[in-house]
């Protein structure tokens, strides 16, 4: 078993609280010392109670899903003898009502663009297999009910 910790810190800072117009700005702190400025999404809680420049939980979920897929992909590609020069994913998550009528991250679409170096280039079938295996092994994907698809261009 592995345990992962995060500290989420918010303070009222003297704001009136009961009028529901308090700042949703807060911080995520991690064991390695990283600190991330976080907030609710401005599409859910309007400005100025949200902070558009901060990371919101929905964006973080999409980023975590993309990052997990990428890390497995890089590992499997390297083991397969492929040298990855760069990996870029402009992932998108879609909040929609689920079967119970609750808003949920229903779909996450990964759109990785990968550049390989050297003479050994994956065939379309090998690239598809790398993505499939990465999706199957991704801890985050295995933890979510959301549909996760990979739309990777074949070069």
N, CA, C and O of each residue as an XYZ file, in Angstrom:
620
protein
N       0.844     -1.186      0.000
C       0.000      0.000      0.000
C       0.882      1.239      0.000
O       1.935      1.275      0.635
N       0.433      2.238     -0.717
C       1.103      3.534     -0.738
C       0.105      4.576     -0.241
O      -1.079      4.509     -0.568
N       0.573      5.516      0.530
C      -0.274      6.609      1.000
C       0.250      7.919      0.428
O       1.460      8.133      0.357
N      -0.646      8.776      0.028
C      -0.284     10.073     -0.542
C      -0.994     11.148      0.251
O      -2.185     11.037      0.540
N      -0.256     12.189      0.602
C      -0.823     13.243      1.434
C      -0.801     14.581      0.717
O       0.110     14.874     -0.058
N      -1.794     15.369      0.983
C      -1.856     16.750      0.524
C      -2.505     17.556      1.642
O      -3.418     17.083      2.319
N      -2.029     18.754      1.819
C      -2.630     19.668      2.789
C      -3.360     20.744      2.004
O      -2.790     21.357      1.101
N      -4.613     20.973      2.347
C      -5.407     22.028      1.734
C      -5.642     23.076      2.812
O      -6.160     22.771      3.887
N      -5.252     24.324      2.513
C      -5.298     25.377      3.525
C      -6.110     26.575      3.023
O      -5.820     27.127      1.961
N      -7.126     26.972      3.792
C      -7.955     28.135      3.508
C      -8.167     28.906      4.798
O      -8.278     28.306      5.868
N      -8.224     30.225      4.709
C      -8.523     31.072      5.869
C      -9.566     32.110      5.470
O      -9.572     32.598      4.340
N     -10.432     32.436      6.395
C     -11.479     33.426      6.145
C     -10.901     34.824      5.977
O     -11.465     35.640      5.248
N      -9.806     35.106      6.628
C      -9.138     36.415      6.540
C     -10.086     37.585      6.792
O     -10.035     38.598      6.094
N     -10.945     37.437      7.791
C     -11.815     38.539      8.207
C     -13.012     38.805      7.317
O     -13.778     39.729      7.589
N     -13.196     38.030      6.269
C     -14.329     38.257      5.368
C     -15.634     37.834      6.045
O     -15.649     36.935      6.886
N     -16.726     38.498      5.662
C     -18.031     38.027      6.093
C     -18.223     36.673      5.437
O     -17.981     36.528      4.239
N     -18.641     35.711      6.180
C     -18.733     34.350      5.653
C     -20.158     33.962      5.282
O     -20.387     33.294      4.273
N     -21.099     34.380      6.092
C     -22.478     33.915      5.932
C     -23.188     34.519      4.720
O     -24.291     34.088      4.383
N     -22.580     35.512      4.056
C     -23.202     36.074      2.853
C     -22.800     35.302      1.590
O     -23.246     35.631      0.491
N     -21.949     34.268      1.751
C     -21.497     33.408      0.656
C     -20.652     34.153     -0.382
O     -20.522     33.693     -1.517
N     -20.077     35.297     -0.003
C     -19.262     36.088     -0.921
C     -17.795     36.106     -0.494
O     -17.078     37.068     -0.768
N     -17.362     35.069      0.160
C     -15.981     34.954      0.620
C     -15.092     34.399     -0.503
O     -15.585     33.761     -1.433
N     -13.814     34.643     -0.408
C     -12.855     34.154     -1.403
C     -12.700     32.645     -1.294
O     -12.588     32.087     -0.202
N     -12.697     32.011     -2.443
C     -12.461     30.565     -2.493
C     -10.983     30.252     -2.719
O     -10.613     29.086     -2.864
N     -10.141     31.274     -2.750
C      -8.700     31.058     -2.920
C      -8.164     30.257     -1.740
O      -8.492     30.533     -0.586
N      -7.347     29.277     -2.040
C      -6.736     28.450     -1.006
C      -5.428     27.891     -1.556
O      -5.047     28.207     -2.683
N      -4.744     27.074     -0.782
C      -3.462     26.519     -1.216
C      -3.451     25.015     -1.037
O      -4.020     24.472     -0.090
N      -2.785     24.358     -1.977
C      -2.494     22.935     -1.852
C      -1.022     22.836     -1.529
O      -0.195     23.453     -2.200
N      -0.687     22.073     -0.518
C       0.712     21.893     -0.123
C       1.044     20.413     -0.131
O       0.265     19.582      0.335
N       2.231     20.093     -0.677
C       2.633     18.708     -0.842
C       3.926     18.418     -0.097
O       4.687     19.331      0.225
N       4.167     17.142      0.176
C       5.281     16.737      1.029
C       6.649     17.178      0.511
O       7.561     17.380      1.313
N       6.816     17.331     -0.767
C       8.103     17.763     -1.309
C       8.338     19.256     -1.214
O       9.406     19.748     -1.578
N       7.335     19.983     -0.721
C       7.476     21.427     -0.567
C       6.733     22.235     -1.615
O       6.661     23.459     -1.507
N       6.179     21.579     -2.626
C       5.437     22.314     -3.649
C       4.177     22.908     -3.038
O       3.515     22.289     -2.205
N       3.865     24.119     -3.470
C       2.658     24.811     -3.018
C       1.946     25.307     -4.268
O       2.548     25.988     -5.097
N       0.688     24.974     -4.405
C      -0.091     25.345     -5.576
C      -1.231     26.257     -5.140
O      -1.989     25.931     -4.226
N      -1.340     27.402     -5.807
C      -2.456     28.308     -5.550
C      -3.701     27.717     -6.198
O      -3.713     27.452     -7.401
N      -4.740     27.511     -5.410
C      -5.956     26.864     -5.891
C      -7.169     27.748     -5.633
O      -7.112     28.701     -4.857
N      -8.250     27.413     -6.291
C      -9.499     28.150     -6.129
C     -10.621     27.326     -6.728
O     -10.382     26.324     -7.402
N     -11.837     27.753     -6.477
C     -12.957     27.186     -7.222
C     -12.857     27.702     -8.651
O     -12.199     28.710     -8.910
N     -13.502     27.019     -9.565
C     -13.527     27.453    -10.961
C     -14.438     28.667    -11.102
O     -15.537     28.681    -10.548
N     -13.996     29.685    -11.836
C     -14.868     30.841    -12.071
C     -16.150     30.472    -12.827
O     -17.117     31.234    -12.803
N     -16.168     29.327    -13.489
C     -17.394     28.908    -14.174
C     -18.415     28.350    -13.185
O     -19.583     28.173    -13.531
N     -17.979     28.074    -11.960
C     -18.875     27.541    -10.932
C     -19.173     28.594     -9.868
O     -20.330     28.810     -9.506
N     -18.133     29.241     -9.377
C     -18.288     30.333     -8.408
C     -17.748     31.591     -9.078
O     -16.556     31.658     -9.378
N     -18.591     32.581     -9.318
C     -18.178     33.746    -10.103
C     -17.069     34.570     -9.447
O     -16.870     34.540     -8.232
N     -16.354     35.306    -10.304
C     -15.373     36.272     -9.829
C     -16.123     37.343     -9.052
O     -17.271     37.610     -9.407
N     -15.598     37.950     -8.065
C     -14.236     37.837     -7.547
C     -14.080     36.794     -6.442
O     -13.024     36.733     -5.813
N     -15.099     35.972     -6.186
C     -14.959     34.969     -5.135
C     -14.017     33.837     -5.563
O     -13.415     33.179     -4.715
N     -13.891     33.612     -6.862
C     -12.907     32.671     -7.399
C     -11.712     33.450     -7.915
O     -11.789     34.658     -8.139
N     -10.619     32.751     -8.096
C      -9.407     33.363     -8.640
C      -9.074     32.624     -9.934
O      -8.635     31.474     -9.908
N      -9.287     33.294    -11.061
C      -9.122     32.646    -12.368
C      -7.704     32.141    -12.601
O      -7.519     31.145    -13.299
N      -6.711     32.795    -12.041
C      -5.313     32.402    -12.259
C      -4.927     31.145    -11.481
O      -3.920     30.510    -11.793
N      -5.710     30.786    -10.482
C      -5.388     29.618     -9.664
C      -5.918     28.336    -10.298
O      -6.822     28.372    -11.132
N      -5.349     27.212     -9.896
C      -5.778     25.905    -10.385
C      -7.047     25.504     -9.633
O      -7.117     25.614     -8.409
N      -8.048     25.037    -10.383
C      -9.248     24.558     -9.706
C      -9.243     23.034     -9.676
O      -8.525     22.413    -10.459
N     -10.025     22.416     -8.792
C     -10.003     20.962     -8.651
C     -10.323     20.215     -9.947
O      -9.777     19.141    -10.198
N     -11.205     20.784    -10.763
C     -11.561     20.120    -12.016
C     -10.372     20.092    -12.978
O     -10.110     19.073    -13.616
N      -9.654     21.214    -13.080
C      -8.444     21.251    -13.912
C      -7.402     20.279    -13.380
O      -6.725     19.598    -14.151
N      -7.277     20.217    -12.068
C      -6.289     19.333    -11.453
C      -6.604     17.869    -11.750
O      -5.691     17.072    -11.965
N      -7.888     17.508    -11.763
C      -8.275     16.137    -12.080
C      -7.892     15.793    -13.520
O      -7.368     14.710    -13.782
N      -8.148     16.702    -14.443
C      -7.782     16.484    -15.845
C      -6.269     16.378    -15.968
O      -5.764     15.487    -16.650
N      -5.539     17.282    -15.313
C      -4.070     17.254    -15.372
C      -3.520     15.968    -14.767
O      -2.591     15.378    -15.318
N      -4.076     15.526    -13.647
C      -3.603     14.294    -13.012
C      -3.831     13.098    -13.926
O      -2.977     12.216    -14.019
N      -4.971     13.059    -14.598
C      -5.268     11.967    -15.516
C      -4.286     11.961    -16.679
O      -3.755     10.913    -17.046
N      -4.045     13.130    -17.255
C      -3.109     13.244    -18.367
C      -1.689     12.896    -17.940
O      -0.981     12.175    -18.643
N      -1.283     13.404    -16.798
C       0.065     13.157    -16.288
C       0.300     11.675    -16.027
O       1.354     11.143    -16.375
N      -0.667     11.012    -15.421
C      -0.553      9.585    -15.128
C      -0.401      8.790    -16.420
O       0.463      7.919    -16.518
N      -1.241      9.091    -17.410
C      -1.157      8.402    -18.703
C       0.220      8.622    -19.324
O       0.847      7.679    -19.807
N       0.688      9.875    -19.307
C       1.987     10.199    -19.893
C       3.120      9.440    -19.211
O       4.001      8.908    -19.887
N       3.107      9.383    -17.893
C       4.201      8.719    -17.179
C       4.266      7.236    -17.504
O       5.355      6.684    -17.660
N       3.121      6.589    -17.606
C       3.126      5.184    -18.030
C       3.569      5.053    -19.480
O       4.330      4.147    -19.820
N       3.095      5.957    -20.337
C       3.471      5.912    -21.752
C       4.992      6.026    -21.902
O       5.608      5.241    -22.624
N       5.589      7.000    -21.221
C       7.048      7.194    -21.309
C       7.789      5.934    -20.853
O       8.767      5.526    -21.479
N       7.327      5.330    -19.780
C       7.967      4.123    -19.265
C       7.872      2.977    -20.267
O       8.865      2.309    -20.556
N       6.677      2.758    -20.790
C       6.480      1.658    -21.739
C       7.202      1.908    -23.055
O       7.739      0.974    -23.652
N       7.223      3.144    -23.510
C       7.926      3.474    -24.756
C       9.421      3.209    -24.596
O      10.048      2.610    -25.469
N       9.985      3.659    -23.479
C      11.409      3.435    -23.234
C      11.756      1.967    -23.163
O      12.758      1.531    -23.730
N      10.925      1.196    -22.462
C      11.153     -0.248    -22.385
C      11.036     -0.913    -23.758
O      11.654     -1.949    -24.003
N      10.243     -0.316    -24.650
C      10.066     -0.860    -25.987
C      11.138     -0.408    -26.967
O      11.093     -0.753    -28.148
N      12.108      0.371    -26.473
C      13.202      0.813    -27.338
C      12.914      2.078    -28.117
O      13.677      2.432    -29.015
N      11.830      2.770    -27.795
C      11.499      4.024    -28.463
C      12.013      5.191    -27.627
O      11.883      5.189    -26.403
N      12.596      6.183    -28.289
C      13.089      7.369    -27.597
C      12.074      8.489    -27.818
O      11.857      8.935    -28.945
N      11.464      8.931    -26.736
C      10.496     10.026    -26.821
C      11.251     11.336    -26.664
O      11.924     11.567    -25.659
N      11.130     12.178    -27.664
C      11.760     13.501    -27.647
C      10.890     14.502    -26.895
O      11.393     15.288    -26.093
N       9.595     14.472    -27.153
C       8.680     15.382    -26.462
C       7.279     14.783    -26.423
O       6.908     13.943    -27.242
N       6.528     15.246    -25.449
C       5.154     14.775    -25.231
C       4.342     15.990    -24.831
O       4.673     16.665    -23.856
N       3.294     16.274    -25.563
C       2.428     17.414    -25.282
C       0.994     16.921    -25.307
O       0.575     16.281    -26.271
N       0.241     17.207    -24.267
C      -1.161     16.800    -24.221
C      -2.004     17.999    -23.816
O      -1.803     18.588    -22.754
N      -2.932     18.345    -24.661
C      -3.910     19.386    -24.345
C      -5.216     18.680    -23.973
O      -6.169     18.655    -24.752
N      -5.238     18.120    -22.792
C      -6.362     17.316    -22.312
C      -7.552     18.214    -21.967
O      -7.390     19.368    -21.571
N      -8.731     17.658    -22.126
C      -9.959     18.396    -21.825
C     -10.894     17.492    -21.026
O     -11.076     16.320    -21.357
N     -11.480     18.050    -19.975
C     -12.475     17.337    -19.192
C     -13.835     17.993    -19.382
O     -13.932     19.214    -19.504
N     -14.866     17.191    -19.406
C     -16.221     17.696    -19.630
C     -17.100     17.395    -18.427
O     -17.336     16.237    -18.081
N     -17.581     18.469    -17.795
C     -18.511     18.356    -16.670
C     -19.920     18.305    -17.249
O     -20.336     19.196    -17.989
N     -20.633     17.264    -16.907
C     -22.003     17.086    -17.378
C     -22.796     16.397    -16.278
O     -22.219     15.882    -15.321
N     -24.092     16.387    -16.410
C     -24.912     15.678    -15.430
C     -24.766     14.176    -15.647
O     -24.779     13.688    -16.777
N     -24.628     13.456    -14.535
C     -24.557     11.992    -14.608
C     -25.965     11.408    -14.548
O     -26.947     12.150    -14.557
N     -26.063     10.108    -14.489
C     -27.360      9.426    -14.481
C     -28.228      9.838    -13.291
O     -29.456      9.785    -13.366
N     -27.590     10.245    -12.198
C     -28.329     10.673    -11.007
C     -28.692     12.156    -11.057
O     -29.290     12.683    -10.118
N     -28.329     12.832    -12.156
C     -28.630     14.251    -12.287
C     -27.634     15.159    -11.599
O     -27.867     16.363    -11.500
N     -26.516     14.605    -11.114
C     -25.470     15.382    -10.435
C     -24.382     15.768    -11.431
O     -24.058     15.003    -12.339
N     -23.826     16.956    -11.252
C     -22.704     17.366    -12.099
C     -21.488     16.506    -11.757
O     -21.159     16.309    -10.587
N     -20.835     16.006    -12.787
C     -19.669     15.139    -12.604
C     -18.759     15.279    -13.815
O     -19.203     15.658    -14.899
N     -17.493     14.973    -13.621
C     -16.557     14.930    -14.732
C     -16.888     13.643    -15.495
O     -16.401     12.567    -15.148
N     -17.706     13.760    -16.518
C     -18.193     12.594    -17.242
C     -17.195     12.054    -18.263
O     -17.114     10.846    -18.485
N     -16.434     12.960    -18.881
C     -15.493     12.534    -19.930
C     -14.197     13.319    -19.800
O     -14.199     14.511    -19.493
N     -13.101     12.631    -20.039
C     -11.789     13.271    -20.150
C     -11.186     12.787    -21.459
O     -11.087     11.585    -21.708
N     -10.789     13.733    -22.283
C     -10.201     13.398    -23.574
C      -8.725     13.808    -23.539
O      -8.390     14.973    -23.320
N      -7.866     12.829    -23.757
C      -6.425     13.078    -23.832
C      -6.063     13.193    -25.312
O      -6.508     12.394    -26.136
N      -5.247     14.202    -25.638
C      -4.842     14.429    -27.032
C      -3.319     14.540    -27.119
O      -2.791     15.592    -27.477
N      -2.623     13.464    -26.793
C      -1.164     13.550    -26.771
C      -0.560     13.670    -28.169
O      -0.953     12.979    -29.110
N       0.402     14.568    -28.259
C       1.217     14.727    -29.462
C       2.627     14.348    -29.056
O       3.241     15.004    -28.214
N       3.136     13.286    -29.660
C       4.412     12.730    -29.229
C       5.391     12.761    -30.387
O       5.063     12.377    -31.510
N       6.594     13.223    -30.095
C       7.669     13.229    -31.087
C       8.698     12.210    -30.618
O       9.171     12.252    -29.482
N       9.031     11.299    -31.516
C      10.027     10.279    -31.228
C      11.329     10.656    -31.922
O      11.319     11.220    -33.016
N      12.447     10.341    -31.281
C      13.767     10.604    -31.845
C      14.367      9.291    -32.337
O      13.945      8.210    -31.927
N      15.341      9.399    -33.206
C      16.072      8.212    -33.653
C      15.376      7.468    -34.769
O      14.319      7.867    -35.259
N      15.998      6.386    -35.149
C      15.490      5.601    -36.271
C      14.315      4.718    -35.893
O      13.450      4.445    -36.725
N      14.277      4.274    -34.659
C      13.187      3.370    -34.237
C      11.943      4.206    -33.959
O      11.852      4.882    -32.934
N      11.005      4.153    -34.866
C       9.737      4.868    -34.749
C       8.611      3.844    -34.608
O       8.617      2.827    -35.301
N       7.647      4.096    -33.724
C       6.564      3.117    -33.567
C       5.628      3.121    -34.773
O       5.346      4.167    -35.358
N       5.166      1.958    -35.123
C       4.136      1.843    -36.157
C       2.823      2.326    -35.541
O       2.730      2.449    -34.320
N       1.815      2.601    -36.358
C       0.515      2.978    -35.787
C      -0.017      1.936    -34.796
O      -0.608      2.298    -33.779
N       0.184      0.674    -35.079
C      -0.288     -0.383    -34.168
C       0.498     -0.367    -32.859
O      -0.081     -0.552    -31.788
N       1.811     -0.150    -32.934
C       2.631     -0.086    -31.715
C       2.259      1.136    -30.878
O       2.199      1.056    -29.651
N       2.009      2.264    -31.541
C       1.620      3.476    -30.831
C       0.277      3.266    -30.132
O       0.103      3.650    -28.976
N      -0.659      2.660    -30.836
C      -1.956      2.365    -30.248
C      -1.809      1.433    -29.040
O      -2.461      1.630    -28.015
N      -0.955      0.427    -29.167
C      -0.736     -0.517    -28.064
C      -0.107      0.185    -26.859
O      -0.455     -0.119    -25.718
N       0.811      1.116    -27.098
C       1.428      1.870    -25.994
C       0.368      2.692    -25.255
O       0.350      2.725    -24.024
N      -0.504      3.345    -26.001
C      -1.565      4.136    -25.366
C      -2.555      3.234    -24.631
O      -2.978      3.555    -23.521
N      -2.919      2.128    -25.231
C      -3.869      1.214    -24.597
C      -3.297      0.683    -23.279
O      -3.983      0.671    -22.257
N      -2.050      0.250    -23.313
C      -1.413     -0.278    -22.102
C      -1.292      0.809    -21.035
O      -1.520      0.557    -19.852
N      -0.932      2.016    -21.462
C      -0.805      3.140    -20.517
C      -2.143      3.431    -19.851
O      -2.203      3.666    -18.644
N      -3.212      3.414    -20.635
C      -4.546      3.660    -20.081
C      -4.941      2.550    -19.104
O      -5.499      2.819    -18.040
N      -4.652      1.321    -19.471
C      -5.002      0.184    -18.619
C      -4.272      0.208    -17.284
O      -4.817     -0.238    -16.274
N      -3.057      0.717    -17.267
C      -2.243      0.711    -16.047
C      -2.332      2.003    -15.241
O      -1.925      2.020    -14.079
N      -2.844      3.067    -15.811
C      -2.878      4.375    -15.136
C      -3.705      4.304    -13.851
O      -4.886      3.959    -13.880
N      -3.074      4.632    -12.732
C      -3.731      4.579    -11.426
C      -4.937      5.519    -11.364
O      -5.975      5.172    -10.800
N      -4.791      6.698    -11.944
C      -5.870      7.679    -11.891
C      -7.058      7.191    -12.726
O      -8.201      7.231    -12.272
N      -6.780      6.732    -13.943
C      -7.861      6.224    -14.802
C      -8.583      5.062    -14.125
O      -9.803      4.938    -14.230
N      -7.838      4.225    -13.441
C      -8.444      3.088    -12.750
C      -9.277      3.517    -11.541
O     -10.059      2.725    -11.015
N      -9.116      4.752    -11.105
C      -9.825      5.259     -9.931
C     -11.091      6.032    -10.280
O     -11.897      6.334     -9.400
N     -11.268      6.351    -11.551
C     -12.367      7.223    -11.962
C     -13.498      6.461    -12.641
O     -13.283      5.417    -13.256
N     -14.702      7.000    -12.518
C     -15.850      6.484    -13.245
C     -15.945      7.130    -14.628
O     -16.647      6.623    -15.503
N     -15.245      8.239    -14.823
C     -15.323      9.002    -16.071
C     -14.846      8.181    -17.260
O     -13.973      7.322    -17.139
N     -15.440      8.468    -18.403
C     -14.952      7.895    -19.648
C     -13.665      8.624    -20.006
O     -13.638      9.855    -20.012
N     -12.616      7.899    -20.299
C     -11.340      8.504    -20.688
C     -10.976      7.970    -22.056
O     -10.852      6.761    -22.254
N     -10.806      8.887    -23.005
C     -10.418      8.472    -24.345
C      -9.113      9.136    -24.724
O      -8.776     10.219    -24.244
N      -8.390      8.461    -25.596
C      -7.118      8.984    -26.107
C      -7.283      9.220    -27.589
O      -7.565      8.293    -28.348
N      -7.108     10.451    -27.997
C      -7.165     10.820    -29.408
C      -5.763     11.233    -29.836
O      -5.438     12.418    -29.903
N      -4.951     10.237    -30.121
C      -3.563     10.493    -30.483
C      -3.412     10.458    -31.992
O      -3.804      9.480    -32.629
N      -2.848     11.512    -32.574
C      -2.636     11.487    -34.024
C      -1.566     10.466    -34.386
O      -0.591     10.272    -33.660
N      -1.771      9.830    -35.510
C      -0.790      8.875    -36.012
C       0.024      9.581    -37.070
O      -0.523     10.137    -38.022
N       1.332      9.558    -36.903
C       2.220     10.246    -37.862
C       2.704      9.289    -38.905
O       3.459      9.678    -39.797
